[in-house]
């Protein structure tokens, strides 16, 4: 079915303009998604306005993989459902229905890092910028702030957002608030030894094998996040010309990295693990052990890279419907769930997003890759895309059975369109390989196996980039503001100066 569709599309290339075909693709998907939706909740952009808003805001994708293409547009279509205008500006919600544990406006901070990564590719910058300011400024002014209800890599995500927008002034403006936020984390969660503790439920990962709702364990999650936040703070302090904060956070990052590796690396299991408050390391490998690579925390050594073999091991994390949150061989696998949440093995899009981002970093930034290849990444991304279904229709929920893909809370209305993960950023930043930077350069480094594709209207530093491979014209083309800036015969990494 997918190959036939690809052939038909290729024939149509000569009949339609590039932009016209892209818009027809988007319009077709939006019409299909709208027709299947009861739209019980309407926020800032309703279904009737969805096409117009998405056409003005998102990069447009055409590719021969009908599964990835469909879910790419489905995830943008669901993402805009969560855009909410409040008296404190725009925010992106997590649940489509109100939930008791949310703050004002049904706001939750757990997936903020994912929201920022997705939202940084919107052409209208006000939406994600206001969401960021809401959490760092407006929420902090409340009597009972909710920002630290969950662990967060928000500072890191803000820097990644600035790399796309080029708005370095944002770093200068937010720096005092981010510095105060980091200090608050130190006050709340830092141990005398220098690392951070967290309850698994406050990682958004309750009922895990290693953790507990009252166990103050040293976890790869919060410690990787705080390392990433420190790295980002150092870079933003440098942008602001604040030498004192630059030195402070450079030192912080180095200290956290060293302590994290010493404390959480299990050399026998070749994996990063939770260090228990009662002493010793957990006996379970959990998916959170891949998170250090999300921030390039581990050194580039074979012994660390070996951990990635667990990703493709069917006794490890490799299951028919995706990446499990705990190793399948462990005797406590899928045993802790209470019917509410299960991070003891079930599939969670939140974690899948983190692991795929970490894998992308391993493939691009490390010499030692532990046997991982772009083909592994693509296969896992496609499996992730395929998992977005319920009764044969596109669906996004909370978590899934690893063997049959059943959404374990799929009958709960609050779970529909669960905005607790990412997908579009994994396509743009990682698969197509739009690698942003703080200067006026951009690297395009595709990991696609496709014979043709195009990703157009990518906002970057005030410009619009289009990347094409064998799309209407043979070869690899990169356009900036509709002007051809690169043409090559091979699909390879290219660095451009804008």
C-alpha positions as CSV (number, residue, x, y, z in Angstrom):
1,X,0.0,0.0,0.0
2,X,2.8,2.4,1.0
3,X,4.9,1.7,-2.2
4,X,1.9,2.2,-4.5
5,X,1.1,5.5,-2.8
6,X,4.7,6.6,-3.2
7,X,4.6,5.7,-6.9
8,X,1.4,7.7,-7.4
9,X,2.9,10.7,-5.5
10,X,6.0,10.6,-7.7
11,X,3.8,10.7,-10.9
12,X,1.9,13.7,-9.5
13,X,5.1,15.7,-9.0
14,X,5.0,16.8,-12.6
15,X,1.4,17.9,-12.3
16,X,1.5,19.9,-9.1
17,X,3.8,22.6,-7.8
18,X,5.9,21.8,-4.7
19,X,4.1,24.2,-2.4
20,X,0.7,23.3,-3.9
21,X,1.2,19.6,-3.3
22,X,2.4,20.2,0.3
23,X,-0.7,22.1,1.1
24,X,-3.0,19.5,-0.5
25,X,-1.2,16.8,1.6
26,X,-1.9,18.8,4.8
27,X,-5.4,19.6,3.8
28,X,-6.2,16.0,3.1
29,X,-4.9,14.8,6.5
30,X,-6.6,17.6,8.4
31,X,-9.9,16.7,6.8
32,X,-9.5,13.1,7.7
33,X,-8.6,13.8,11.3
34,X,-11.4,16.3,11.7
35,X,-14.0,13.9,10.3
36,X,-13.1,11.3,12.9
37,X,-13.1,13.7,15.8
38,X,-16.0,14.5,18.1
39,X,-14.2,17.6,19.3
40,X,-15.6,17.6,22.8
41,X,-13.0,20.3,23.8
42,X,-12.1,23.4,21.9
43,X,-9.1,25.5,22.8
44,X,-7.5,28.4,20.9
45,X,-7.6,26.7,17.5
46,X,-10.7,24.6,16.8
47,X,-10.9,21.9,14.1
48,X,-12.5,24.3,11.6
49,X,-9.4,26.6,11.9
50,X,-6.9,23.8,12.1
51,X,-5.8,23.7,8.4
52,X,-5.3,27.5,8.2
53,X,-3.4,27.6,11.5
54,X,-1.2,24.6,10.7
55,X,-0.5,25.8,7.1
56,X,0.8,29.1,8.5
57,X,2.9,27.5,11.2
58,X,4.4,24.0,10.6
59,X,7.0,22.6,8.3
60,X,5.4,20.5,5.6
61,X,6.6,16.9,5.0
62,X,6.3,14.7,2.0
63,X,7.9,11.3,2.1
64,X,7.3,7.7,0.8
65,X,6.7,6.3,4.3
66,X,2.9,6.8,4.7
67,X,3.0,5.8,8.4
68,X,5.5,8.4,9.4
69,X,4.0,11.1,7.2
70,X,0.5,10.5,8.5
71,X,1.6,10.5,12.2
72,X,3.7,13.6,11.6
73,X,0.6,15.5,10.6
74,X,-1.5,13.8,13.2
75,X,0.9,14.9,16.0
76,X,0.8,18.5,14.8
77,X,-3.0,18.3,14.5
78,X,-3.2,17.1,18.1
79,X,-0.5,19.5,19.4
80,X,-2.6,22.6,18.3
81,X,-5.6,21.1,20.2
82,X,-3.6,21.9,23.4
83,X,-2.8,25.5,22.6
84,X,-4.7,27.5,25.2
85,X,-4.9,31.3,25.6
86,X,-4.9,32.4,29.3
87,X,-4.7,35.7,31.1
88,X,-1.0,34.9,31.5
89,X,-0.4,34.2,27.8
90,X,-0.4,31.1,25.7
91,X,0.3,27.7,27.2
92,X,0.2,24.1,25.9
93,X,-1.7,21.7,28.1
94,X,-0.9,18.1,28.7
95,X,-4.4,16.7,29.2
96,X,-7.3,17.7,26.9
97,X,-9.7,17.5,29.9
98,X,-9.2,19.1,33.3
99,X,-7.3,16.9,35.8
100,X,-7.2,17.4,39.6
101,X,-3.4,17.5,39.9
102,X,-3.0,20.3,37.3
103,X,-2.4,23.9,38.2
104,X,-4.2,27.0,36.9
105,X,-5.6,26.7,33.4
106,X,-5.1,22.9,33.5
107,X,-1.3,23.5,33.2
108,X,1.2,20.8,34.0
109,X,5.0,21.0,33.7
110,X,5.9,17.3,33.4
111,X,6.3,17.3,29.6
112,X,7.3,21.0,29.2
113,X,10.7,19.9,27.6
114,X,8.8,17.9,25.0
115,X,6.4,20.8,24.4
116,X,9.3,23.2,23.8
117,X,11.1,20.9,21.5
118,X,7.9,20.5,19.3
119,X,6.9,24.1,19.6
120,X,10.3,25.5,18.6
121,X,9.5,24.6,14.9
122,X,6.3,26.7,14.8
123,X,6.8,29.8,12.6
124,X,4.8,32.0,15.0
125,X,7.1,32.3,18.0
126,X,4.7,33.8,20.4
127,X,3.1,30.5,21.4
128,X,6.0,28.6,22.8
129,X,7.8,31.7,24.0
130,X,4.8,32.7,26.1
131,X,4.5,29.1,27.4
132,X,8.1,29.3,28.6
133,X,7.6,32.6,30.3
134,X,4.5,31.3,32.0
135,X,6.4,28.6,33.8
136,X,9.5,30.6,34.7
137,X,7.8,33.9,35.6
138,X,4.0,33.7,36.0
139,X,3.8,30.4,37.8
140,X,6.7,31.3,40.1
141,X,4.7,34.3,41.3
142,X,1.8,32.2,42.6
143,X,1.4,31.3,46.2
144,X,1.7,27.6,45.4
145,X,3.8,27.3,42.2
146,X,3.5,24.1,40.2
147,X,6.7,24.2,38.2
148,X,8.5,21.8,40.5
149,X,5.6,19.4,40.7
150,X,7.7,17.3,38.2
151,X,11.4,17.1,37.3
152,X,12.3,19.2,34.3
153,X,14.9,19.8,31.7
154,X,13.4,23.2,30.9
155,X,16.6,25.3,30.8
156,X,18.1,22.8,28.4
157,X,15.0,23.0,26.2
158,X,15.0,26.8,26.3
159,X,18.5,26.8,24.9
160,X,17.5,24.4,22.2
161,X,14.6,26.6,21.3
162,X,16.9,29.7,21.1
163,X,19.2,27.8,18.7
164,X,16.2,27.5,16.3
165,X,14.9,31.1,16.7
166,X,18.2,32.8,17.0
167,X,16.6,35.0,19.7
168,X,19.6,35.3,22.1
169,X,17.9,38.2,23.9
170,X,15.5,35.6,25.3
171,X,18.4,34.0,27.2
172,X,19.4,37.4,28.6
173,X,15.9,38.2,29.8
174,X,15.2,34.7,31.3
175,X,18.7,34.2,32.9
176,X,17.8,35.6,36.4
177,X,14.6,33.5,36.5
178,X,16.4,30.3,35.3
179,X,19.2,30.9,37.9
180,X,16.6,31.2,40.6
181,X,14.9,28.0,39.3
182,X,18.1,26.0,39.4
183,X,18.9,27.3,43.0
184,X,15.4,26.2,44.1
185,X,16.0,22.7,42.7
186,X,19.2,22.6,44.8
187,X,17.3,23.6,47.9
188,X,14.5,21.1,47.3
189,X,16.3,18.0,45.9
190,X,20.1,18.2,46.3
191,X,21.8,15.8,48.6
192,X,25.0,16.7,50.6
193,X,27.0,14.6,48.2
194,X,26.1,16.8,45.3
195,X,23.5,14.7,43.3
196,X,19.7,15.1,43.3
197,X,17.0,12.7,44.5
198,X,13.5,12.3,43.3
199,X,10.3,10.3,43.9
200,X,9.5,8.3,40.8
201,X,6.0,9.8,40.7
202,X,7.6,13.3,40.6
203,X,9.5,12.2,37.5
204,X,6.1,11.4,36.1
205,X,7.1,7.7,36.3
206,X,5.2,6.2,39.2
207,X,5.0,2.5,40.0
208,X,8.5,1.8,38.6
209,X,10.5,-1.2,39.5
210,X,13.3,0.8,41.1
211,X,11.4,3.6,42.7
212,X,8.5,4.6,44.8
213,X,6.2,7.5,45.7
214,X,8.1,8.0,48.9
215,X,11.6,6.8,48.1
216,X,14.3,9.5,47.8
217,X,16.4,7.7,45.2
218,X,19.2,9.1,43.1
219,X,17.8,8.7,39.6
220,X,19.3,9.0,36.1
221,X,16.3,11.3,35.2
222,X,16.7,14.3,37.5
223,X,20.4,14.1,37.6
224,X,20.7,14.1,33.8
225,X,18.2,16.9,33.6
226,X,20.1,19.0,36.1
227,X,23.4,18.3,34.2
228,X,21.7,19.4,31.0
229,X,20.2,22.5,32.7
230,X,23.7,23.4,34.0
231,X,25.3,23.1,30.6
232,X,22.5,25.2,29.1
233,X,22.8,27.8,31.9
234,X,26.5,28.2,31.2
235,X,26.0,28.8,27.5
236,X,23.2,31.3,28.2
237,X,25.3,33.1,30.8
238,X,28.0,33.4,28.2
239,X,25.5,34.9,25.7
240,X,24.5,37.4,28.4
241,X,28.1,38.2,29.2
242,X,27.7,37.1,32.8
243,X,31.1,35.6,33.5
244,X,30.3,34.7,37.1
245,X,27.3,32.6,36.2
246,X,29.2,31.1,33.3
247,X,32.0,29.8,35.6
248,X,29.4,28.7,38.2
249,X,27.4,26.6,35.8
250,X,30.4,25.2,33.9
251,X,31.7,23.9,37.3
252,X,28.2,22.6,38.2
253,X,27.9,20.7,35.0
254,X,31.4,19.1,35.5
255,X,30.6,18.1,39.1
256,X,27.2,16.6,38.3
257,X,28.6,14.6,35.4
258,X,31.4,13.1,37.4
259,X,29.2,12.3,40.4
260,X,26.4,10.8,38.2
261,X,28.7,8.4,36.4
262,X,30.4,7.4,39.6
263,X,27.1,6.9,41.4
264,X,24.8,5.4,38.8
265,X,26.9,3.5,36.3
266,X,26.7,-0.3,37.0
267,X,29.8,-1.7,35.3
268,X,28.6,-5.3,35.7
269,X,25.2,-4.6,34.0
270,X,26.8,-2.0,31.7
271,X,23.9,0.4,32.3
272,X,23.0,3.6,34.2
273,X,20.7,2.7,37.1
274,X,18.9,4.1,40.0
275,X,20.9,4.4,43.2
276,X,18.6,3.5,46.1
277,X,18.2,5.6,49.2
278,X,18.6,2.4,51.3
279,X,21.9,1.7,49.6
280,X,23.2,0.1,46.4
281,X,22.0,0.1,42.9
282,X,18.6,-1.2,41.6
283,X,18.8,-4.7,40.1
284,X,16.7,-3.5,37.2
285,X,17.7,-1.9,33.9
286,X,15.1,0.7,33.1
287,X,14.6,2.9,30.1
288,X,15.7,5.9,32.1
289,X,19.2,4.6,31.8
290,X,19.4,5.9,28.3
291,X,18.5,9.5,29.3
292,X,22.1,10.5,30.0
293,X,22.8,10.5,26.3
294,X,19.9,13.0,25.8
295,X,22.3,15.5,27.2
296,X,25.6,13.9,26.0
297,X,26.5,13.3,29.6
298,X,28.5,10.0,29.2
299,X,32.0,10.1,27.8
300,X,32.6,8.6,24.4
301,X,33.9,5.2,25.5
302,X,33.0,1.7,24.4
303,X,32.0,0.6,27.9
304,X,29.2,3.2,28.1
305,X,28.1,2.7,24.5
306,X,27.6,-1.0,25.2
307,X,24.5,-0.1,27.2
308,X,22.7,0.5,23.9
309,X,22.8,-3.2,23.0
310,X,19.9,-3.6,25.5
311,X,17.7,-1.4,23.2
312,X,17.6,-4.1,20.4
313,X,17.6,-7.1,22.7
314,X,14.2,-8.8,23.0
315,X,15.0,-9.7,26.6
316,X,16.0,-6.1,27.1
317,X,13.8,-3.2,25.8
318,X,12.8,-4.4,22.4
319,X,9.1,-5.4,22.2
320,X,6.7,-5.8,19.3
321,X,5.0,-2.5,19.8
322,X,8.0,-0.4,21.0
323,X,10.5,0.3,23.7
324,X,9.6,-0.9,27.1
325,X,10.2,1.2,30.2
326,X,12.0,-1.7,32.0
327,X,13.9,-4.7,30.7
328,X,11.6,-7.6,29.8
329,X,13.8,-10.2,31.5
330,X,13.4,-8.7,35.0
331,X,11.1,-10.8,37.2
332,X,9.2,-7.7,38.3
333,X,8.4,-6.6,34.7
334,X,4.8,-5.4,34.4
335,X,4.1,-6.3,38.1
336,X,3.9,-2.9,39.8
337,X,1.0,-1.3,38.0
338,X,-2.0,-0.4,40.0
339,X,-4.4,0.4,37.1
340,X,-3.4,4.0,37.3
341,X,0.1,4.2,35.8
342,X,2.7,1.6,35.0
343,X,6.3,2.5,34.5
344,X,7.4,-1.0,35.3
345,X,7.6,-2.1,31.6
346,X,4.7,-0.8,29.7
347,X,5.3,1.5,26.7
348,X,5.2,5.3,27.4
349,X,5.5,7.8,24.5
350,X,7.2,10.2,27.0
351,X,10.0,7.8,27.5
352,X,10.2,6.7,23.9
353,X,10.7,10.3,22.8
354,X,13.6,10.7,25.3
355,X,15.2,7.4,24.2
356,X,15.0,8.2,20.5
357,X,16.5,11.7,21.1
358,X,19.3,10.1,23.1
359,X,19.9,7.6,20.3
360,X,20.1,10.3,17.7
361,X,22.7,12.1,19.8
362,X,24.7,8.9,20.1
363,X,24.7,8.3,16.4
364,X,25.8,11.9,15.5
365,X,28.0,13.0,18.4
366,X,29.8,9.8,19.5
367,X,32.5,7.7,17.8
368,X,31.5,4.6,19.8
369,X,27.9,3.8,19.0
370,X,27.5,0.4,20.7
371,X,26.4,-1.2,17.4
372,X,23.6,1.3,16.8
373,X,23.0,2.6,13.3
374,X,20.6,5.0,11.5
375,X,18.6,2.0,10.4
376,X,18.0,1.1,14.1
377,X,16.8,4.7,14.7
378,X,14.5,4.6,11.7
379,X,13.0,1.2,12.6
380,X,12.3,2.4,16.1
381,X,10.8,5.7,14.9
382,X,8.5,3.8,12.5
383,X,7.4,1.4,15.2
384,X,6.7,4.4,17.4
385,X,4.6,6.0,14.6
386,X,2.8,2.7,14.0
387,X,1.8,2.5,17.7
388,X,-0.3,5.7,17.3
389,X,-3.5,3.8,16.6
390,X,-6.6,2.5,18.2
391,X,-9.1,0.4,16.4
392,X,-7.3,1.2,13.1
393,X,-7.6,5.0,13.5
394,X,-4.8,7.4,14.6
395,X,-4.8,7.8,18.3
396,X,-2.5,9.1,21.0
397,X,-2.9,8.0,24.6
398,X,-1.0,7.5,27.9
399,X,0.6,4.1,27.8
400,X,0.4,0.8,26.0
401,X,0.8,-3.0,26.3
402,X,4.1,-3.9,24.7
403,X,2.8,-7.0,23.0
404,X,-0.4,-5.9,21.4
405,X,-0.4,-2.1,21.5
406,X,-3.6,-1.9,23.6
407,X,-3.9,1.5,25.2
408,X,-4.1,0.7,28.9
409,X,-6.2,3.7,29.7
410,X,-7.6,4.0,26.2
411,X,-11.2,4.1,27.4
412,X,-10.6,7.1,29.7
413,X,-11.6,10.3,27.9
414,X,-8.8,12.2,29.6
415,X,-6.2,10.1,27.8
416,X,-7.2,11.1,24.3
417,X,-4.6,13.4,22.5
418,X,-2.3,13.0,25.5
419,X,0.3,15.8,25.0
420,X,3.0,14.1,27.0
421,X,5.6,13.3,24.4
422,X,7.1,14.4,21.1
423,X,7.2,13.2,17.5
424,X,7.4,16.0,15.0
425,X,10.7,17.2,16.5
426,X,12.1,13.7,16.2
427,X,11.4,13.9,12.4
428,X,12.6,17.4,11.9
429,X,15.6,17.6,14.3
430,X,16.7,13.9,14.2
431,X,15.5,12.0,11.2
432,X,15.8,14.8,8.6
433,X,18.6,16.2,10.8
434,X,18.0,20.0,11.1
435,X,20.8,20.6,13.7
436,X,20.6,24.2,14.9
437,X,23.3,26.3,16.5
438,X,23.6,29.6,18.3
439,X,25.6,31.2,15.5
440,X,24.5,31.9,11.9
441,X,25.2,28.3,10.8
442,X,22.9,25.3,10.4
443,X,23.8,21.7,9.8
444,X,21.5,19.4,7.8
445,X,22.4,15.8,8.4
446,X,19.6,13.4,7.3
447,X,19.4,9.8,8.5
448,X,16.5,8.9,6.1
449,X,16.5,5.7,4.1
450,X,14.0,7.2,1.6
451,X,14.7,7.5,-2.1
452,X,13.0,10.9,-2.0
453,X,11.5,13.4,0.4
454,X,10.9,17.1,1.1
455,X,10.6,19.1,4.3
456,X,9.7,22.6,3.6
457,X,9.0,25.9,5.5
458,X,11.4,25.2,8.4
459,X,11.8,28.4,10.4
460,X,15.4,29.1,11.4
461,X,17.0,32.4,12.6
462,X,14.4,34.5,10.8
463,X,14.7,32.5,7.6
464,X,12.8,29.7,5.9
465,X,14.6,26.5,5.0
466,X,13.5,23.7,2.6
467,X,15.3,20.4,2.3
468,X,14.7,18.2,-0.8
469,X,16.1,14.9,-1.9
470,X,15.1,13.7,-5.4
471,X,11.9,15.7,-5.1
472,X,10.9,16.9,-8.6
473,X,14.6,17.3,-9.3
474,X,17.3,14.7,-8.8
475,X,19.8,15.4,-6.1
476,X,20.0,16.9,-2.7
477,X,18.8,20.6,-2.6
478,X,18.7,23.0,0.3
479,X,16.9,26.3,-0.1
480,X,16.9,29.3,2.1
481,X,14.1,31.8,1.6
482,X,13.3,30.0,-1.7
483,X,16.9,30.6,-2.9
484,X,19.0,27.5,-3.7
485,X,22.0,27.4,-1.3
486,X,23.2,23.9,-1.9
487,X,23.0,21.2,-4.5
488,X,24.7,17.8,-4.4
489,X,24.4,14.4,-5.8
490,X,24.6,12.6,-2.5
491,X,22.5,12.8,0.7
492,X,25.0,13.8,3.3
493,X,25.7,16.2,6.1
494,X,25.9,19.8,4.9
495,X,26.8,22.9,7.0
496,X,25.4,26.2,5.7
497,X,26.2,29.8,6.8
498,X,23.1,32.0,6.5
